[in-house]
Amino acid sequence: MIRVENLNVDLGEFSLENIDISVDKNQFFVLMGPTGAGKTVLLEAIAGLVPVKSGKVIIGNRDVTRLPPEKRGISIVYQDYALFPHLTVYNNIIYGLHFHRVEKREYRRRIDELVRQLDLNHLLHRYPTTLSGGELQRVALARALIIYPDILLLDEPLSALDPGFREEIRLHLKRLHKTSGSTFIMVTHDFADAIALADKASVINNGRIEQTGEMSDIFERPCSTFVADFVGIRNIFPVTYEKTKAAVDDLKIETGREWPQDQGYIAIRPEDVVVSTSPLSSSMRNCFQGRVSAVFNKGFFYDVEVKVGSTAFSSLITKKSLFDLRIHEGMEIYIAFKATAIHAF
């Protein structure tokens, strides 16, 4: 459906370099990365809103690289909604229909369907300045989808919303994706949004694609230290390999397999690191004694940092476990993790 081939964009102080992504028809694709990584620039390059230095944007079988935005069959929703403040919700929604020939019966059907799906009927007479963030986002989605675009581009649609509204809009996005027949490409810096919505994703950093794949691959098998850190793997260590063991400073960690390379990185998710007050008798092949160096309150969970020699491990535990084990800074403790929990790259 969408192919971006060797795309380069030069905006002076920032550039996209050698971007290659492919998005299937009706897929929900997510572009992830930190602020300033180039997510919105890539979205706007696909939409035709920024000039392309070289490379191609192909939609279906058409090379649209040099076509104006209105010829690409694309709608875009920005995080600031970009609604017209002087128009009612109803007139904001139908605005795009003025530029597309639509039969009156179809016109009415489209409006009724979107108003129902997004629960907007009681808001149609109101103006944007009187709406909440969640309501504004729903109106912006209706305006974008009223023309039934082949592709809907979403630029951080959830970032400005509080947690309650975020969940509401996630549910609307899931429902709209299933019923609209459009291909969705969403930009976000929030990995939780990507997990909830995406079929496939790319991680972008400093204008370059770091990794593309299924969400499970990116989450469980990151291909670089940047991606590993981005998806929440706190335990990332440079290692040298000795048969089945990975050496981290003075520690020898059992990986359960031999490695062809001499050096690399290993990563262990903090929720896979178990803490206990005594050595564990289990199938876990790695168990080390250390000392708690810090405890961080993460809301529903606690991040416990344990120093084993000169190496610091992060373990994510529940509040109940923290209290039951009476964990505090300075106490001696054991950490354990399975060889299968180790990802190497």
Secondary structure, 3 states (H helix, E strand, C coil): CEEEEEEEEECCCCEEEEEEEEECCCCEEEEECCCCCCHHHHHHHHHCCCCCCEEEEEECCEECCCCCHHHCCEEEECCCCCCCCCCCHHHHHHHHHHHCCCCHHHHHHHHHHHHHHCCCHHHCCCCHHHCCHHHHHHHHHHHHHCCCCCEEEEECCCCCCCHHHHHHHHHHHHHHHHHHCCEEEEEECCHHHHHHHCCEEEEEECCEEEEEEEHHHHHHCCCCHHHHHHCCCCEEEEEEEECCEEEECCEEEECCCCCCCCEEEEEECHHHCEEECCCCCCCCCEEEEEEEEEEEECCCEEEEEEEECCEEEEEEEEHHHHHHCCCCCCCEEEEEECHHHEEEC
